[in-house]
Amino acid sequence: MTLTKKVISVMGEYQEVQTKDKDKDKDTVARQFKIVKPDATAEEVQEVLDGGGNSVFTDQVLSTGHAADIQDKHKDITKLKTSITELHRVRADCSCSCSSCSSCCCCSSSCSSCSCCCCC
């Protein structure tokens, strides 16, 4: 195969992939628009597709005032993640201190007979 034919072949493959990607994006935007507006007509969906419509969800969130709710939930999730990480660190520290001594870090009894915590 000559270099010219190879370049033409690769360009054809590229165009096919690009076309499939555009079709996939259009399907995604149409699906999102149908989620945001379930009673949308085919004409309305086509208008969104023709107009770009890449921010269907974002526009809906901003227009309905749910942005503050989403930000609050994000902060709550971040706090929860931090708490879980801290809890894991404390658990690991407790486990390390119990394994390096002969008495429980919680009640000072023998680690082998302790049942007051889960680190022994």
C-alpha positions in Angstrom: 0.0 0.0 0.0 1.4 3.4 -1.0 1.7 6.2 1.5 -1.1 8.2 -0.3 -3.5 5.3 -0.1 -2.6 4.8 3.6 -3.3 8.5 4.3 -6.6 8.4 2.5 -7.6 5.2 4.3 -6.7 6.8 7.7 -8.6 10.0 6.9 -11.7 7.9 6.0 -11.5 6.0 9.3 -11.1 9.4 11.1 -14.2 10.8 9.4 -16.2 7.7 10.3 -15.2 7.9 14.0 -15.9 11.7 14.0 -19.4 11.1 12.5 -20.2 8.4 15.0 -19.0 10.7 17.8 -21.2 13.5 16.6 -24.2 11.1 16.4 -23.5 9.9 19.9 -23.4 13.4 21.2 -26.7 14.3 19.5 -28.3 11.2 21.1 -27.0 12.2 24.5 -28.3 15.8 24.2 -31.7 14.5 22.9 -31.9 12.1 25.9 -31.0 14.8 28.4 -33.5 17.2 26.9 -36.2 14.5 27.1 -35.3 14.0 30.8 -35.5 17.7 31.5 -38.7 18.2 29.5 -40.5 14.8 29.1 -43.3 16.2 27.0 -41.0 17.8 24.4 -42.0 17.4 20.8 -39.8 16.2 18.1 -39.5 19.8 16.8 -38.3 21.1 20.2 -35.7 18.3 20.4 -34.5 19.2 16.9 -34.3 22.9 17.8 -32.1 22.0 20.7 -29.9 19.8 18.5 -29.6 22.5 15.9 -28.8 25.2 18.4 -26.0 23.3 20.1 -27.9 22.3 23.3 -24.8 21.1 25.0 -25.8 22.6 28.4 -29.3 21.3 28.8 -28.9 20.1 32.4 -26.9 23.2 33.4 -29.4 25.6 32.0 -32.3 23.7 33.7 -30.5 23.8 37.1 -29.7 27.5 36.8 -33.2 28.4 35.7 -34.9 26.5 38.5 -32.7 27.7 41.3 -31.4 24.3 42.3 -27.8 25.4 42.1 -27.7 26.2 45.8 -29.2 22.9 46.7 -26.6 21.1 44.6 -23.8 23.1 46.2 -25.1 22.3 49.7 -25.2 18.6 48.9 -21.7 18.7 47.5 -20.5 20.4 50.8 -22.2 17.7 52.8 -20.7 14.9 50.8 -17.2 16.5 51.2 -17.7 16.7 54.9 -18.8 13.1 55.0 -15.8 12.0 53.0 -13.5 14.0 55.4 -15.2 12.3 58.4 -14.8 8.9 57.0 -11.2 9.5 56.2 -10.6 10.8 59.8 -12.5 7.8 61.3 -10.3 5.4 59.2 -7.1 7.2 60.4 -8.3 7.0 64.1 -9.1 3.3 63.7 -5.7 2.6 62.2 -4.0 4.5 65.0 -5.9 2.7 67.6 -5.1 -0.6 66.0 -1.4 0.2 65.9 -1.3 1.2 69.5 -3.1 -1.9 70.7 -0.9 -4.2 68.7 2.3 -2.6 70.1 1.2 -3.0 73.7 -0.3 -5.5 76.0 -3.3 -3.5 77.2 -6.2 -2.0 75.5 -6.0 1.7 74.6 -9.7 2.1 75.7 -10.0 0.3 79.0 -6.5 -0.8 80.0 -7.4 -4.4 80.3 -5.6 -7.2 78.5 -6.0 -6.8 74.7 -6.7 -10.5 74.3 -9.7 -10.3 76.7 -11.0 -6.9 75.9 -14.4 -6.5 74.3 -14.9 -2.7 74.7 -13.6 -1.7 71.3 -13.0 -3.3 67.9 -9.3 -2.6 67.7 -8.2 -5.6 69.8 
